[in-house]
Amino acid sequence: QREQVTPRRLSGGQYLMKLNAEGTYQCSVTGLIFEVTEAVTISYSLLSWSKYAGLVEPPWVVGGPLFDVHCRAASALTSIAFPHSLCLGG
């Protein structure tokens, strides 16, 4: 069971979440799910693939959003579940 949390929006497209206790939390904006073992502050933003697309070599293709996640107490952040993308085109 996860708690929905609305993050604080910062400049530059960044989000900030202050999680007050151990648990599983889902961002109401991005869909990211964070599992933490203690109270923690997490900041994250969506990056552009234009800077990193050259690092993706065939047969791999860019397939979803790219996030930059920072946690002040890295050991407290035990997992991140990223939202999935689905291409319905041909």
C-alpha positions in Angstrom: 0.0 0.0 0.0 1.4 3.4 -1.0 0.5 6.9 0.1 -0.1 9.5 -2.6 2.0 12.6 -2.1 1.9 15.9 -4.0 5.4 17.3 -4.3 6.5 20.9 -4.0 7.4 22.3 -7.4 10.7 24.1 -7.5 12.3 26.2 -10.3 13.8 24.5 -13.3 11.2 21.7 -13.3 12.4 20.2 -10.1 10.2 18.5 -7.5 10.8 18.2 -3.8 9.2 15.6 -1.5 9.6 15.5 2.2 8.6 12.1 3.4 8.0 12.0 7.2 8.3 8.3 7.9 9.2 4.8 6.6 6.9 3.7 3.9 6.0 3.6 0.2 5.0 6.9 -1.4 3.8 7.7 -4.9 4.2 11.1 -6.6 0.8 12.4 -7.8 2.5 14.3 -10.6 5.1 11.9 -12.1 3.9 8.5 -10.9 7.3 7.7 -9.4 7.1 5.4 -6.4 9.6 5.8 -3.6 10.2 3.2 -0.9 12.1 4.6 2.1 13.2 3.3 5.5 13.1 6.6 7.4 12.1 10.2 7.1 13.9 11.7 4.1 13.9 14.5 1.5 14.0 13.6 -2.1 14.4 16.0 -5.1 14.0 15.0 -8.7 13.4 16.3 -12.2 12.7 15.2 -15.7 15.7 15.4 -18.0 15.8 15.8 -21.8 17.0 12.8 -23.8 18.7 15.1 -26.3 21.8 15.3 -24.1 22.0 11.5 -23.5 20.4 9.9 -26.6 23.9 9.3 -28.1 24.7 6.9 -25.3 21.9 4.6 -26.3 23.2 2.2 -28.9 21.3 -0.3 -31.1 19.4 -2.5 -30.5 18.4 -0.3 -27.5 16.1 2.7 -28.1 14.9 5.5 -26.0 11.7 4.2 -24.4 10.5 6.5 -21.6 11.2 9.4 -19.4 14.6 10.1 -17.9 14.7 11.2 -14.3 17.4 12.8 -12.1 16.8 11.7 -8.5 18.7 13.0 -5.4 18.2 11.9 -1.8 19.9 13.5 1.2 20.1 10.2 3.0 20.8 7.8 0.1 20.8 4.7 2.3 17.2 5.5 3.3 15.9 5.2 -0.3 15.6 1.5 -0.9 13.8 1.5 -4.2 12.3 3.6 -6.9 9.6 2.3 -9.3 9.5 4.4 -12.5 6.3 4.9 -14.5 6.1 2.8 -17.7 5.5 4.0 -21.2 3.7 2.2 -23.9 3.9 3.0 -27.6 0.7 2.2 -29.4 2.0 3.3 -32.8 2.9 0.9 -35.6 
